[in-house]
Amino acid sequence: MTDLNQLVSLLDLEQIEVNLFRGVSPDENRQRVFGGQVAGQALVAATRTVEPGRAAHSLHAYFLRPGDPTKPILYDVDRIRDGKSFTTRRVVAIQNGRAIFNLQASFHIPEVGLDYQTPPPLDVPRPESLPDFKERMAPYKDKIGEFYDRPRPIDVRYVDTDPMTRSGIPAYGQRVWLRADGTLPDDPVLHACIVTYASDMTLLDTAILPFGMSWETPGMQMASLDHAMWFHRPFRADEWLLYVQSPISTHGSRGLSGGNIYTADGQLAVSVSQEGLVRVANL
């Protein structure tokens, strides 16, 4: 990953035609492009073809092929529908002439209506009282190598325990505080795209909590397959958000997890679902 200023720059796509945009990846030693980056960039591309005043309320995406971090990614936007209240866009991310990612997003004008939400959990420790990534992962510094020292645009703080041992985490889920590590401009589109980027972090791990496993378990192979988000209420990505995650099903080498993202004052801002490959060798 990269620091916050670089992440904001990463999401500022180059427009090369009316419905065609180009994005790049950070200069890092990675085997494949981080899925949250592609999702965030695709949402940027879609949003830039939507008339002002309409905000994304949902997106559904599929990770089709690993992205090559050394090459640019083209985002081809299909303007499927422009209605009175809703706008729909489809985005295909392309590398080497092949689709690596597909996203469909819907946008909605602001309206007044009924209001209800699933309540947030009670008695969650405040993020300021929890160790940051480097403090939490210090015992594993040598094991995870350069991953430990990478700049991190998203400050992630695990409520229950570290992501390596998985000891002490209840099988029904985990809770993570997160926020952009710095101050962002007021543009709500940018905040939505950064939370889209961050939503791919930690969620798939939840699918293997019932087995006491982590992504470091020998023989473990994990990769995102699809991702869905629903944006409910306003939020800022540079303020603390509580990501409450639960395993839904793990079967047939696939795992499905769900998450609710709450603002610090308990407003349900975003709901997320993700299915991924969960393959363990020699099972």
PyRosetta script that sets phi, psi and omega in degrees:
from pyrosetta import init, pose_from_sequence

init()
pose = pose_from_sequence("MTDLNQLVSLLDLEQIEVNLFRGVSPDENRQRVFGGQVAGQALVAATRTVEPGRAAHSLHAYFLRPGDPTKPILYDVDRIRDGKSFTTRRVVAIQNGRAIFNLQASFHIPEVGLDYQTPPPLDVPRPESLPDFKERMAPYKDKIGEFYDRPRPIDVRYVDTDPMTRSGIPAYGQRVWLRADGTLPDDPVLHACIVTYASDMTLLDTAILPFGMSWETPGMQMASLDHAMWFHRPFRADEWLLYVQSPISTHGSRGLSGGNIYTADGQLAVSVSQEGLVRVANL")
pose.set_psi(1, -170.3)
pose.set_omega(1, -173.5)
pose.set_phi(2, -144.8)
pose.set_psi(2, 172.7)
pose.set_omega(2, 179.3)
pose.set_phi(3, -76.1)
pose.set_psi(3, 173.9)
pose.set_omega(3, -169.7)
pose.set_phi(4, -64.6)
pose.set_psi(4, -42.0)
pose.set_omega(4, 179.4)
pose.set_phi(5, -60.3)
pose.set_psi(5, -39.6)
pose.set_omega(5, 178.8)
pose.set_phi(6, -68.8)
pose.set_psi(6, -34.9)
pose.set_omega(6, 177.2)
pose.set_phi(7, -65.1)
pose.set_psi(7, -43.8)
pose.set_omega(7, 177.6)
pose.set_phi(8, -59.2)
pose.set_psi(8, -42.6)
pose.set_omega(8, 178.0)
pose.set_phi(9, -64.5)
pose.set_psi(9, -37.5)
pose.set_omega(9, -179.9)
pose.set_phi(10, -61.7)
pose.set_psi(10, -32.9)
pose.set_omega(10, -178.2)
pose.set_phi(11, -86.4)
pose.set_psi(11, -5.2)
pose.set_omega(11, 179.1)
pose.set_phi(12, -90.9)
pose.set_psi(12, 83.6)
pose.set_omega(12, -172.9)
pose.set_phi(13, -69.7)
pose.set_psi(13, 153.1)
pose.set_omega(13, 174.1)
pose.set_phi(14, -88.6)
pose.set_psi(14, 126.3)
pose.set_omega(14, 176.4)
pose.set_phi(15, -88.5)
pose.set_psi(15, 121.7)
pose.set_omega(15, -177.7)
pose.set_phi(16, -112.9)
pose.set_psi(16, -9.2)
pose.set_omega(16, 172.0)
pose.set_phi(17, -157.6)
pose.set_psi(17, 177.6)
pose.set_omega(17, -175.0)
pose.set_phi(18, -55.6)
pose.set_psi(18, -45.7)
pose.set_omega(18, -177.1)
pose.set_phi(19, -118.9)
pose.set_psi(19, 23.2)
pose.set_omega(19, -175.1)
pose.set_phi(20, -129.4)
pose.set_psi(20, 128.7)
pose.set_omega(20, -176.3)
pose.set_phi(21, -129.5)
pose.set_psi(21, 156.6)
pose.set_omega(21, -179.6)
pose.set_phi(22, -127.6)
pose.set_psi(22, 132.7)
pose.set_omega(22, 177.0)
pose.set_phi(23, -124.3)
pose.set_psi(23, 160.4)
pose.set_omega(23, 178.3)
pose.set_phi(24, -124.6)
pose.set_psi(24, 172.1)
pose.set_omega(24, 178.3)
pose.set_phi(25, -111.9)
pose.set_psi(25, 157.6)
pose.set_omega(25, 177.1)
pose.set_phi(26, -65.7)
pose.set_psi(26, 154.9)
pose.set_omega(26, -179.2)
pose.set_phi(27, -80.7)
pose.set_psi(27, 83.1)
pose.set_omega(27, -178.4)
pose.set_phi(28, -133.9)
pose.set_psi(28, 159.8)
pose.set_omega(28, 178.0)
pose.set_phi(29, -87.2)
pose.set_psi(29, 83.5)
pose.set_omega(29, -179.6)
pose.set_phi(30, -123.9)
pose.set_psi(30, 148.6)
pose.set_omega(30, 178.6)
pose.set_phi(31, -75.7)
pose.set_psi(31, -30.6)
pose.set_omega(31, -178.7)
pose.set_phi(32, -150.3)
pose.set_psi(32, 162.8)
pose.set_omega(32, 179.9)
pose.set_phi(33, -69.2)
pose.set_psi(33, 136.5)
pose.set_omega(33, 176.1)
pose.set_phi(34, -62.2)
pose.set_psi(34, 129.2)
pose.set_omega(34, -175.5)
pose.set_phi(35, -59.2)
pose.set_psi(35, -37.4)
pose.set_omega(35, 178.9)
pose.set_phi(36, -63.1)
pose.set_psi(36, -30.8)
pose.set_omega(36, 177.1)
pose.set_phi(37, -64.6)
pose.set_psi(37, -47.3)
pose.set_omega(37, -178.9)
pose.set_phi(38, -63.9)
pose.set_psi(38, -42.2)
pose.set_omega(38, 179.3)
pose.set_phi(39, -63.0)
pose.set_psi(39, -44.2)
pose.set_omega(39, 179.4)
pose.set_phi(40, -64.2)
pose.set_psi(40, -43.5)
pose.set_omega(40, 179.1)
pose.set_phi(41, -66.1)
pose.set_psi(41, -38.6)
pose.set_omega(41, 178.5)
pose.set_phi(42, -63.9)
pose.set_psi(42, -38.6)
pose.set_omega(42, 177.9)
pose.set_phi(43, -66.5)
pose.set_psi(43, -37.2)
pose.set_omega(43, 174.5)
pose.set_phi(44, -58.8)
pose.set_psi(44, -48.4)
pose.set_omega(44, -179.2)
pose.set_phi(45, -59.3)
pose.set_psi(45, -45.6)
pose.set_omega(45, 179.3)
pose.set_phi(46, -61.2)
pose.set_psi(46, -45.7)
pose.set_omega(46, -175.7)
pose.set_phi(47, -62.8)
pose.set_psi(47, -33.2)
pose.set_omega(47, -177.6)
pose.set_phi(48, -71.5)
pose.set_psi(48, -6.7)
pose.set_omega(48, 175.6)
pose.set_phi(49, -107.4)
pose.set_psi(49, 7.6)
pose.set_omega(49, -177.3)
pose.set_phi(50, -107.2)
pose.set_psi(50, 139.6)
pose.set_omega(50, -179.7)
pose.set_phi(51, -62.8)
pose.set_psi(51, 145.7)
pose.set_omega(51, -179.2)
pose.set_phi(52, -57.2)
pose.set_psi(52, 149.4)
pose.set_omega(52, 178.3)
pose.set_phi(53, 96.4)
pose.set_psi(53, -6.3)
pose.set_omega(53, 177.1)
pose.set_phi(54, -111.8)
pose.set_psi(54, 123.3)
pose.set_omega(54, -176.9)
pose.set_phi(55, -107.1)
pose.set_psi(55, 149.1)
pose.set_omega(55, 176.9)
pose.set_phi(56, -62.6)
pose.set_psi(56, 130.8)
pose.set_omega(56, 175.0)
pose.set_phi(57, -113.6)
pose.set_psi(57, -16.6)
pose.set_omega(57, 175.9)
pose.set_phi(58, -159.1)
pose.set_psi(58, 153.4)
pose.set_omega(58, 172.0)
pose.set_phi(59, -145.9)
pose.set_psi(59, 149.1)
pose.set_omega(59, 178.3)
pose.set_phi(60, -135.8)
pose.set_psi(60, 127.8)
pose.set_omega(60, -171.0)
pose.set_phi(61, -139.7)
pose.set_psi(61, 153.6)
pose.set_omega(61, 175.7)
pose.set_phi(62, -127.2)
pose.set_psi(62, 132.0)
pose.set_omega(62, 172.9)
pose.set_phi(63, -89.6)
pose.set_psi(63, 113.2)
pose.set_omega(63, -170.6)
pose.set_phi(64, -97.5)
pose.set_psi(64, -41.2)
pose.set_omega(64, -179.7)
pose.set_phi(65, -145.1)
pose.set_psi(65, 153.5)
pose.set_omega(65, 174.0)
pose.set_phi(66, -63.0)
pose.set_psi(66, 137.8)
pose.set_omega(66, 177.2)
pose.set_phi(67, -88.0)
pose.set_psi(67, 145.3)
pose.set_omega(67, 179.0)
pose.set_phi(68, -88.9)
pose.set_psi(68, 113.4)
pose.set_omega(68, -175.8)
pose.set_phi(69, -69.9)
pose.set_psi(69, -9.7)
pose.set_omega(69, -179.4)
pose.set_phi(70, -89.7)
pose.set_psi(70, -4.7)
pose.set_omega(70, -176.0)
pose.set_phi(71, -124.7)
pose.set_psi(71, 149.8)
pose.set_omega(71, 176.3)
pose.set_phi(72, -63.3)
pose.set_psi(72, 159.7)
pose.set_omega(72, 176.6)
pose.set_phi(73, -117.7)
pose.set_psi(73, 129.1)
pose.set_omega(73, 174.8)
pose.set_phi(74, -93.5)
pose.set_psi(74, 137.4)
pose.set_omega(74, 179.1)
pose.set_phi(75, -117.5)
pose.set_psi(75, 111.4)
pose.set_omega(75, -177.4)
pose.set_phi(76, -101.2)
pose.set_psi(76, 116.6)
pose.set_omega(76, -174.5)
pose.set_phi(77, -100.1)
pose.set_psi(77, 128.9)
pose.set_omega(77, 175.1)
pose.set_phi(78, -105.2)
pose.set_psi(78, 118.0)
pose.set_omega(78, -179.0)
pose.set_phi(79, -82.5)
pose.set_psi(79, 83.8)
pose.set_omega(79, -171.9)
pose.set_phi(80, -66.3)
pose.set_psi(80, -46.9)
pose.set_omega(80, -176.1)
pose.set_phi(81, -155.2)
pose.set_psi(81, 140.2)
pose.set_omega(81, 170.6)
pose.set_phi(82, -124.6)
pose.set_psi(82, 99.4)
pose.set_omega(82, -178.8)
pose.set_phi(83, -99.5)
pose.set_psi(83, -176.8)
pose.set_omega(83, -179.5)
pose.set_phi(84, -68.0)
pose.set_psi(84, -36.1)
pose.set_omega(84, -177.4)
pose.set_phi(85, -115.6)
pose.set_psi(85, -28.5)
pose.set_omega(85, -173.9)
pose.set_phi(86, -124.8)
pose.set_psi(86, 147.3)
pose.set_omega(86, 174.2)
pose.set_phi(87, -126.4)
pose.set_psi(87, 136.4)
pose.set_omega(87, -178.8)
pose.set_phi(88, -122.0)
pose.set_psi(88, 134.6)
pose.set_omega(88, 178.5)
pose.set_phi(89, -131.3)
pose.set_psi(89, 146.3)
pose.set_omega(89, 171.4)
pose.set_phi(90, -119.5)
pose.set_psi(90, 136.3)
pose.set_omega(90, -178.3)
pose.set_phi(91, -127.4)
pose.set_psi(91, 130.8)
pose.set_omega(91, 174.2)
pose.set_phi(92, -114.5)
pose.set_psi(92, 124.6)
pose.set_omega(92, 175.3)
pose.set_phi(93, -91.6)
pose.set_psi(93, 131.3)
pose.set_omega(93, -170.2)
pose.set_phi(94, -127.2)
pose.set_psi(94, 135.3)
pose.set_omega(94, 169.2)
pose.set_phi(95, -137.2)
pose.set_psi(95, 138.0)
pose.set_omega(95, 178.6)
pose.set_phi(96, 53.8)
pose.set_psi(96, 34.5)
pose.set_omega(96, 177.4)
pose.set_phi(97, 76.8)
pose.set_psi(97, 7.3)
pose.set_omega(97, -178.2)
pose.set_phi(98, -126.5)
pose.set_psi(98, 145.6)
pose.set_omega(98, 177.7)
pose.set_phi(99, -71.5)
pose.set_psi(99, 130.2)
pose.set_omega(99, 175.2)
pose.set_phi(100, -109.3)
pose.set_psi(100, -13.4)
pose.set_omega(100, -173.7)
pose.set_phi(101, -161.5)
pose.set_psi(101, 144.2)
pose.set_omega(101, 179.4)
pose.set_phi(102, -134.0)
pose.set_psi(102, 133.0)
pose.set_omega(102, -179.5)
pose.set_phi(103, -134.2)
pose.set_psi(103, 139.9)
pose.set_omega(103, 169.3)
pose.set_phi(104, -123.0)
pose.set_psi(104, 128.8)
pose.set_omega(104, -176.4)
pose.set_phi(105, -129.7)
pose.set_psi(105, 146.3)
pose.set_omega(105, 177.8)
pose.set_phi(106, -120.5)
pose.set_psi(106, 140.5)
pose.set_omega(106, -177.4)
pose.set_phi(107, -122.3)
pose.set_psi(107, 149.5)
pose.set_omega(107, -171.3)
pose.set_phi(108, -140.5)
pose.set_psi(108, 141.8)
pose.set_omega(108, 173.8)
pose.set_phi(109, -74.0)
pose.set_psi(109, 152.4)
pose.set_omega(109, 177.5)
pose.set_phi(110, -62.4)
pose.set_psi(110, 135.1)
pose.set_omega(110, 176.7)
pose.set_phi(111, -140.3)
pose.set_psi(111, 157.5)
pose.set_omega(111, 175.6)
pose.set_phi(112, -97.7)
pose.set_psi(112, 137.3)
pose.set_omega(112, -179.9)
pose.set_phi(113, -163.4)
pose.set_psi(113, -166.3)
pose.set_omega(113, 178.2)
pose.set_phi(114, -63.3)
pose.set_psi(114, 157.6)
pose.set_omega(114, -175.1)
pose.set_phi(115, -140.6)
pose.set_psi(115, 116.4)
pose.set_omega(115, 175.6)
pose.set_phi(116, -150.9)
pose.set_psi(116, 152.6)
pose.set_omega(116, 176.0)
pose.set_phi(117, -151.2)
pose.set_psi(117, 154.7)
pose.set_omega(117, 168.5)
pose.set_phi(118, -64.4)
pose.set_psi(118, 128.1)
pose.set_omega(118, -176.0)
pose.set_phi(119, -68.2)
pose.set_psi(119, 151.8)
pose.set_omega(119, 178.0)
pose.set_phi(120, -74.6)
pose.set_psi(120, 162.1)
pose.set_omega(120, 175.5)
pose.set_phi(121, -67.5)
pose.set_psi(121, 155.7)
pose.set_omega(121, -179.2)
pose.set_phi(122, -97.7)
pose.set_psi(122, 157.3)
pose.set_omega(122, 171.1)
pose.set_phi(123, 56.1)
pose.set_psi(123, 44.2)
pose.set_omega(123, 175.3)
pose.set_phi(124, -89.7)
pose.set_psi(124, 129.9)
pose.set_omega(124, 178.1)
pose.set_phi(125, -56.5)
pose.set_psi(125, 144.0)
pose.set_omega(125, 179.2)
pose.set_phi(126, -69.7)
pose.set_psi(126, 147.9)
pose.set_omega(126, -177.0)
pose.set_phi(127, -61.1)
pose.set_psi(127, -32.7)
pose.set_omega(127, -178.8)
pose.set_phi(128, -63.3)
pose.set_psi(128, -21.8)
pose.set_omega(128, -179.8)
pose.set_phi(129, -88.8)
pose.set_psi(129, -3.0)
pose.set_omega(129, -175.1)
pose.set_phi(130, -106.9)
pose.set_psi(130, 150.8)
pose.set_omega(130, 178.7)
pose.set_phi(131, -68.0)
pose.set_psi(131, 144.4)
pose.set_omega(131, 173.8)
pose.set_phi(132, -77.2)
pose.set_psi(132, -177.3)
pose.set_omega(132, -173.4)
pose.set_phi(133, -58.1)
pose.set_psi(133, -46.6)
pose.set_omega(133, -175.9)
pose.set_phi(134, -66.7)
pose.set_psi(134, -38.7)
pose.set_omega(134, 176.9)
pose.set_phi(135, -65.5)
pose.set_psi(135, -44.6)
pose.set_omega(135, -177.8)
pose.set_phi(136, -64.9)
pose.set_psi(136, -38.8)
pose.set_omega(136, -172.9)
pose.set_phi(137, -97.3)
pose.set_psi(137, 4.1)
pose.set_omega(137, -178.9)
pose.set_phi(138, -53.7)
pose.set_psi(138, -38.8)
pose.set_omega(138, 179.3)
pose.set_phi(139, -64.1)
pose.set_psi(139, -17.1)
pose.set_omega(139, -176.1)
pose.set_phi(140, -111.9)
pose.set_psi(140, 15.3)
pose.set_omega(140, -174.3)
pose.set_phi(141, -53.8)
pose.set_psi(141, -47.8)
pose.set_omega(141, -178.0)
pose.set_phi(142, -69.1)
pose.set_psi(142, -33.1)
pose.set_omega(142, -177.0)
pose.set_phi(143, -69.5)
pose.set_psi(143, -39.6)
pose.set_omega(143, -174.5)
pose.set_phi(144, -95.4)
pose.set_psi(144, -5.6)
pose.set_omega(144, 170.4)
pose.set_phi(145, 61.7)
pose.set_psi(145, -134.9)
pose.set_omega(145, -174.2)
pose.set_phi(146, -62.8)
pose.set_psi(146, -20.9)
pose.set_omega(146, 177.9)
pose.set_phi(147, -59.2)
pose.set_psi(147, -29.9)
pose.set_omega(147, -178.2)
pose.set_phi(148, -68.2)
pose.set_psi(148, -38.4)
pose.set_omega(148, -172.7)
pose.set_phi(149, -94.3)
pose.set_psi(149, -1.3)
pose.set_omega(149, 179.4)
pose.set_phi(150, -61.9)
pose.set_psi(150, 140.7)
pose.set_omega(150, 171.1)
pose.set_phi(151, -60.7)
pose.set_psi(151, 144.7)
pose.set_omega(151, -174.5)
pose.set_phi(152, -126.9)
pose.set_psi(152, 112.0)
pose.set_omega(152, 179.9)
pose.set_phi(153, -72.4)
pose.set_psi(153, -20.3)
pose.set_omega(153, 179.7)
pose.set_phi(154, -112.6)
pose.set_psi(154, 121.2)
pose.set_omega(154, 175.8)
pose.set_phi(155, -82.6)
pose.set_psi(155, 111.5)
pose.set_omega(155, -176.9)
pose.set_phi(156, -111.7)
pose.set_psi(156, 127.6)
pose.set_omega(156, -179.5)
pose.set_phi(157, -129.1)
pose.set_psi(157, 112.0)
pose.set_omega(157, 179.6)
pose.set_phi(158, -73.2)
pose.set_psi(158, 131.2)
pose.set_omega(158, -179.7)
pose.set_phi(159, -77.9)
pose.set_psi(159, -41.3)
pose.set_omega(159, -166.3)
pose.set_phi(160, -92.9)
pose.set_psi(160, -43.1)
pose.set_omega(160, 178.4)
pose.set_phi(161, -173.0)
pose.set_psi(161, -175.5)
pose.set_omega(161, -179.0)
pose.set_phi(162, -80.1)
pose.set_psi(162, 160.9)
pose.set_omega(162, -175.4)
pose.set_phi(163, -82.2)
pose.set_psi(163, 4.4)
pose.set_omega(163, -177.4)
pose.set_phi(164, -96.2)
pose.set_psi(164, -52.5)
pose.set_omega(164, -175.1)
pose.set_phi(165, -81.7)
pose.set_psi(165, -32.7)
pose.set_omega(165, -175.9)
pose.set_phi(166, 61.2)
pose.set_psi(166, 14.0)
pose.set_omega(166, 178.7)
pose.set_phi(167, -75.9)
pose.set_psi(167, 139.4)
pose.set_omega(167, 176.8)
pose.set_phi(168, 83.3)
pose.set_psi(168, -0.7)
pose.set_omega(168, 178.4)
pose.set_phi(169, -88.4)
pose.set_psi(169, 127.5)
pose.set_omega(169, 176.8)
pose.set_phi(170, -63.3)
pose.set_psi(170, 144.2)
pose.set_omega(170, -176.4)
pose.set_phi(171, -63.4)
pose.set_psi(171, -19.5)
pose.set_omega(171, -176.2)
pose.set_phi(172, -81.6)
pose.set_psi(172, -2.4)
pose.set_omega(172, 174.3)
pose.set_phi(173, 150.7)
pose.set_psi(173, -175.0)
pose.set_omega(173, 178.2)
pose.set_phi(174, -142.0)
pose.set_psi(174, 163.2)
pose.set_omega(174, 179.9)
pose.set_phi(175, -126.5)
pose.set_psi(175, 136.1)
pose.set_omega(175, -176.7)
pose.set_phi(176, -136.9)
pose.set_psi(176, 129.5)
pose.set_omega(176, 168.7)
pose.set_phi(177, -88.2)
pose.set_psi(177, 140.7)
pose.set_omega(177, 175.7)
pose.set_phi(178, -149.0)
pose.set_psi(178, 155.9)
pose.set_omega(178, 174.0)
pose.set_phi(179, -165.3)
pose.set_psi(179, 158.2)
pose.set_omega(179, 172.0)
pose.set_phi(180, -63.7)
pose.set_psi(180, 136.5)
pose.set_omega(180, -174.3)
pose.set_phi(181, -86.8)
pose.set_psi(181, 71.2)
pose.set_omega(181, -178.9)
pose.set_phi(182, 153.0)
pose.set_psi(182, -176.3)
pose.set_omega(182, -179.3)
pose.set_phi(183, -100.5)
pose.set_psi(183, 133.3)
pose.set_omega(183, -178.3)
pose.set_phi(184, -106.6)
pose.set_psi(184, 156.8)
pose.set_omega(184, 170.0)
pose.set_phi(185, -60.6)
pose.set_psi(185, 167.8)
pose.set_omega(185, -175.1)
pose.set_phi(186, -78.2)
pose.set_psi(186, -5.7)
pose.set_omega(186, -176.4)
pose.set_phi(187, -57.3)
pose.set_psi(187, 111.8)
pose.set_omega(187, -178.4)
pose.set_phi(188, -64.2)
pose.set_psi(188, -25.8)
pose.set_omega(188, 176.4)
pose.set_phi(189, -62.8)
pose.set_psi(189, -44.9)
pose.set_omega(189, 178.6)
pose.set_phi(190, -61.5)
pose.set_psi(190, -41.5)
pose.set_omega(190, 179.9)
pose.set_phi(191, -63.8)
pose.set_psi(191, -41.0)
pose.set_omega(191, 178.3)
pose.set_phi(192, -64.3)
pose.set_psi(192, -40.4)
pose.set_omega(192, -177.9)
pose.set_phi(193, -70.9)
pose.set_psi(193, -34.5)
pose.set_omega(193, 178.3)
pose.set_phi(194, -71.6)
pose.set_psi(194, -38.0)
pose.set_omega(194, 175.6)
pose.set_phi(195, -67.9)
pose.set_psi(195, -34.4)
pose.set_omega(195, 173.2)
pose.set_phi(196, -59.9)
pose.set_psi(196, -45.4)
pose.set_omega(196, 176.3)
pose.set_phi(197, -56.6)
pose.set_psi(197, -48.8)
pose.set_omega(197, -174.8)
pose.set_phi(198, -73.0)
pose.set_psi(198, -25.2)
pose.set_omega(198, -174.7)
pose.set_phi(199, -66.2)
pose.set_psi(199, -19.0)
pose.set_omega(199, 178.3)
pose.set_phi(200, -81.5)
pose.set_psi(200, -6.2)
pose.set_omega(200, -179.8)
pose.set_phi(201, -89.1)
pose.set_psi(201, 130.9)
pose.set_omega(201, 171.4)
pose.set_phi(202, 78.8)
pose.set_psi(202, -21.4)
pose.set_omega(202, -169.4)
pose.set_phi(203, -68.7)
pose.set_psi(203, -47.0)
pose.set_omega(203, -176.8)
pose.set_phi(204, -63.0)
pose.set_psi(204, -31.0)
pose.set_omega(204, 177.6)
pose.set_phi(205, -54.3)
pose.set_psi(205, -29.4)
pose.set_omega(205, -176.3)
pose.set_phi(206, -63.0)
pose.set_psi(206, -27.8)
pose.set_omega(206, -177.2)
pose.set_phi(207, -65.1)
pose.set_psi(207, -20.6)
pose.set_omega(207, -178.7)
pose.set_phi(208, -107.5)
pose.set_psi(208, 5.4)
pose.set_omega(208, 176.6)
pose.set_phi(209, -57.6)
pose.set_psi(209, -41.2)
pose.set_omega(209, -178.7)
pose.set_phi(210, -60.7)
pose.set_psi(210, -15.4)
pose.set_omega(210, -178.8)
pose.set_phi(211, -102.9)
pose.set_psi(211, 2.1)
pose.set_omega(211, -178.5)
pose.set_phi(212, 66.2)
pose.set_psi(212, 25.3)
pose.set_omega(212, -177.3)
pose.set_phi(213, -105.0)
pose.set_psi(213, 164.8)
pose.set_omega(213, 173.6)
pose.set_phi(214, -136.1)
pose.set_psi(214, 175.0)
pose.set_omega(214, 178.2)
pose.set_phi(215, -66.3)
pose.set_psi(215, -10.5)
pose.set_omega(215, 177.1)
pose.set_phi(216, -93.2)
pose.set_psi(216, -2.6)
pose.set_omega(216, 179.0)
pose.set_phi(217, -59.6)
pose.set_psi(217, 132.1)
pose.set_omega(217, 180.0)
pose.set_phi(218, -54.6)
pose.set_psi(218, 133.2)
pose.set_omega(218, 179.5)
pose.set_phi(219, 83.1)
pose.set_psi(219, 1.2)
pose.set_omega(219, -177.7)
pose.set_phi(220, -80.7)
pose.set_psi(220, 130.9)
pose.set_omega(220, 173.6)
pose.set_phi(221, -125.4)
pose.set_psi(221, 121.5)
pose.set_omega(221, -178.0)
pose.set_phi(222, -132.3)
pose.set_psi(222, 140.4)
pose.set_omega(222, 176.6)
pose.set_phi(223, -158.6)
pose.set_psi(223, 142.2)
pose.set_omega(223, 178.8)
pose.set_phi(224, -69.1)
pose.set_psi(224, 137.4)
pose.set_omega(224, 176.5)
pose.set_phi(225, -107.3)
pose.set_psi(225, -48.6)
pose.set_omega(225, 176.1)
pose.set_phi(226, -147.8)
pose.set_psi(226, 164.6)
pose.set_omega(226, -170.0)
pose.set_phi(227, -151.8)
pose.set_psi(227, 134.2)
pose.set_omega(227, 178.7)
pose.set_phi(228, -134.9)
pose.set_psi(228, 142.5)
pose.set_omega(228, 179.4)
pose.set_phi(229, -139.2)
pose.set_psi(229, 147.2)
pose.set_omega(229, 174.0)
pose.set_phi(230, -129.1)
pose.set_psi(230, 124.6)
pose.set_omega(230, -178.9)
pose.set_phi(231, -97.6)
pose.set_psi(231, 117.6)
pose.set_omega(231, -172.5)
pose.set_phi(232, -100.3)
pose.set_psi(232, -51.0)
pose.set_omega(232, -171.4)
pose.set_phi(233, -135.6)
pose.set_psi(233, 159.9)
pose.set_omega(233, -178.7)
pose.set_phi(234, -61.9)
pose.set_psi(234, 151.2)
pose.set_omega(234, 177.7)
pose.set_phi(235, -159.0)
pose.set_psi(235, 166.2)
pose.set_omega(235, 170.7)
pose.set_phi(236, -118.6)
pose.set_psi(236, 131.6)
pose.set_omega(236, -179.5)
pose.set_phi(237, -74.2)
pose.set_psi(237, -16.1)
pose.set_omega(237, 178.9)
pose.set_phi(238, -95.8)
pose.set_psi(238, 12.3)
pose.set_omega(238, 170.7)
pose.set_phi(239, -115.9)
pose.set_psi(239, 155.4)
pose.set_omega(239, -173.7)
pose.set_phi(240, -61.4)
pose.set_psi(240, 133.5)
pose.set_omega(240, 177.5)
pose.set_phi(241, -126.3)
pose.set_psi(241, 136.2)
pose.set_omega(241, -179.9)
pose.set_phi(242, -98.9)
pose.set_psi(242, 118.2)
pose.set_omega(242, -177.9)
pose.set_phi(243, -101.0)
pose.set_psi(243, 104.4)
pose.set_omega(243, -177.9)
pose.set_phi(244, -98.6)
pose.set_psi(244, 115.7)
pose.set_omega(244, -168.5)
pose.set_phi(245, -118.9)
pose.set_psi(245, 144.2)
pose.set_omega(245, -179.4)
pose.set_phi(246, -139.1)
pose.set_psi(246, 140.8)
pose.set_omega(246, 170.7)
pose.set_phi(247, -75.3)
pose.set_psi(247, 138.9)
pose.set_omega(247, 179.5)
pose.set_phi(248, -107.4)
pose.set_psi(248, -49.2)
pose.set_omega(248, 179.4)
pose.set_phi(249, -158.3)
pose.set_psi(249, 139.7)
pose.set_omega(249, 170.9)
pose.set_phi(250, -132.7)
pose.set_psi(250, 116.2)
pose.set_omega(250, -174.9)
pose.set_phi(251, -165.1)
pose.set_psi(251, 146.0)
pose.set_omega(251, 174.4)
pose.set_phi(252, 61.0)
pose.set_psi(252, 34.0)
pose.set_omega(252, -179.6)
pose.set_phi(253, 66.6)
pose.set_psi(253, 21.6)
pose.set_omega(253, 173.1)
pose.set_phi(254, -129.4)
pose.set_psi(254, 143.9)
pose.set_omega(254, 176.8)
pose.set_phi(255, -127.1)
pose.set_psi(255, 137.8)
pose.set_omega(255, 179.2)
pose.set_phi(256, -117.8)
pose.set_psi(256, 127.8)
pose.set_omega(256, 178.4)
pose.set_phi(257, -126.4)
pose.set_psi(257, 153.1)
pose.set_omega(257, 176.4)
pose.set_phi(258, -128.3)
pose.set_psi(258, 152.9)
pose.set_omega(258, 179.8)
pose.set_phi(259, -147.3)
pose.set_psi(259, 147.1)
pose.set_omega(259, 171.1)
pose.set_phi(260, -115.6)
pose.set_psi(260, 133.5)
pose.set_omega(260, 179.8)
pose.set_phi(261, -109.7)
pose.set_psi(261, 118.2)
pose.set_omega(261, -177.5)
pose.set_phi(262, -109.0)
pose.set_psi(262, 146.9)
pose.set_omega(262, 169.2)
pose.set_phi(263, -71.1)
pose.set_psi(263, 166.8)
pose.set_omega(263, -177.2)
pose.set_phi(264, -62.6)
pose.set_psi(264, -24.1)
pose.set_omega(264, 178.3)
pose.set_phi(265, -95.1)
pose.set_psi(265, 13.3)
pose.set_omega(265, 169.9)
pose.set_phi(266, 92.9)
pose.set_psi(266, 9.4)
pose.set_omega(266, 178.0)
pose.set_phi(267, -82.7)
pose.set_psi(267, 130.7)
pose.set_omega(267, 177.2)
pose.set_phi(268, -74.1)
pose.set_psi(268, 110.5)
pose.set_omega(268, -174.9)
pose.set_phi(269, -93.2)
pose.set_psi(269, -43.7)
pose.set_omega(269, -172.3)
pose.set_phi(270, -145.4)
pose.set_psi(270, 143.4)
pose.set_omega(270, 169.1)
pose.set_phi(271, -115.4)
pose.set_psi(271, 144.2)
pose.set_omega(271, -174.6)
pose.set_phi(272, -136.2)
pose.set_psi(272, 141.9)
pose.set_omega(272, 168.2)
pose.set_phi(273, -131.9)
pose.set_psi(273, 143.1)
pose.set_omega(273, 179.1)
pose.set_phi(274, -146.0)
pose.set_psi(274, 133.7)
pose.set_omega(274, 171.8)
pose.set_phi(275, -111.8)
pose.set_psi(275, 142.3)
pose.set_omega(275, -179.3)
pose.set_phi(276, -145.0)
pose.set_psi(276, 164.6)
pose.set_omega(276, 172.9)
pose.set_phi(277, -70.7)
pose.set_psi(277, 128.5)
pose.set_omega(277, 175.5)
pose.set_phi(278, -131.7)
pose.set_psi(278, 89.5)
pose.set_omega(278, -173.9)
pose.set_phi(279, -116.9)
pose.set_psi(279, 126.2)
pose.set_omega(279, 179.6)
pose.set_phi(280, -116.2)
pose.set_psi(280, 123.1)
pose.set_omega(280, -179.2)
pose.set_phi(281, -62.0)
pose.set_psi(281, 145.0)
pose.set_omega(281, 173.4)
pose.set_phi(282, 70.9)
pose.set_psi(282, 16.3)
pose.set_omega(282, 174.2)
pose.set_phi(283, -81.7)
pose.dump_pdb("model.pdb")
